[in-house]
Amino acid sequence: LSAVRYTGISGAPFRQEQHRRTLPPGQEETVTMTVSYAEYGPQVGEQDALKLTVAGAVEETGQVVAKELRVRLHTPELTLTVRAP
């Protein structure tokens, strides 16, 4: 997991995990990774995204399969109502 600047340049990875799974052909499995704001907050700027890169290998052929997912972060809007001057 790394930050991607608005220019498209990736920062150094700040989180790495390894999971070893063996799946039969055609089967899928979901792996969940929870990342707190305390972990990613210092890594990203206002217009940045998070990039998750996942790779796997086919044991029989040595073929590597990779996928990349970018998640754009949005700061929630804040509305203030002043009740008195």
N, C-alpha and C positions, 0 to 999 in steps of 0.2 A: 504494500500500500504506500503510495507516495502522493505528494501534491503536484498538480500541474498548473503552471502559471497561465495567465490569460494569453500569453504569447505562444503557448504550446510546449514550452520547455518543462521537462519533468525534474523535480527535485530528487534528492536521495531518498530511498525507501526509509520510512520510519517505523514500519511494522512488517514482519515476515513471519509466516507460519508454514509448517510443513504437515501435510496430512497424507498418509499412505492408505490408499483404498484399492481393492481389486474388484472390478465390476464385470459381470458377464456382458457379452455383446448386446447392445440395444438397451441396457439398463441405465438409469440415472440415479444420482444421489445428491442431496443438498447438504452443503457444509455451511454452517452459520458462523460469521465472525462479527462480534460486537466491538465497536470502536467508540470510545467516549469522547466528548468534546475536549476534555483535559488532554487527551492524547493527540487528536488531530488539530485542535484549535491553534496551537503555536506554529503549526506547519503551513497553514493556508492563509492567503490574503483575501481581500474583499472580492476579487473577481476570479479566484482560483477554483479548481475542481479537485476531486480526489480520483486517483487512477488505481484500479485494482487489476493486477495481472495474475492470471492463473495459467499454469502449465501442467501437462501430464504426458506420460509416455506409454506407448503400447509395448509391453514386455516382449512379445513375440517378434516384432519387427524393428523395435527401437525408434519408431516414428514418434516425433514430439508434436503434441497438439497444444496450442496456446490461444488464450482469449483475453481481451482487454476490455474493461468496463470503466467509463468515466462518469462520475456523479457530480453534477453541478450543485453547489451549496447555495442556499438562499437565506439571507438574514430575514427573520420575521419582521413585519411592519409593526411599529409601535405608535399607538394613538393615545395622546394625553388630552384630558378634558379638565380645564381649570374651572373650579366652582366658585372661586372668589378672587377679587382683584389682588 
